[in-house]
């Protein structure tokens, strides 16, 4: 069994986001309704920016924001194909200078990056 199947990416992303918020001193709960992520699969192109809308044992359900403008695409990614999930940021009014962000401890194979 692939180890990715048992990972709850929703929880992992929330936890990673909270860790980053703690380290850069953003107080309180995540004001952002959705945490933007980048999903790297075994395919060449990462899926980004996206946010998680659902999850089960086999699939991670995402809404992917269109880079061409307004619009979102719903997609389901087979968890077996996920190599890493990174946090891009939360959809909120908060603007943070990236140079002030300390390196976040990485969780397993998850890259943490905020923009």
Secondary structure, DSSP 8 states (H G I E B T S, - for coil): --GGGG--HHHHHHHHHHHHHHHHT--SS---SSEEEEEEESSSS-EEEEEEEEE-SSEEEEEEE-TTSS-EEEEEEEGGGEEEEEEEEESSS----GGG------BTTB-B---
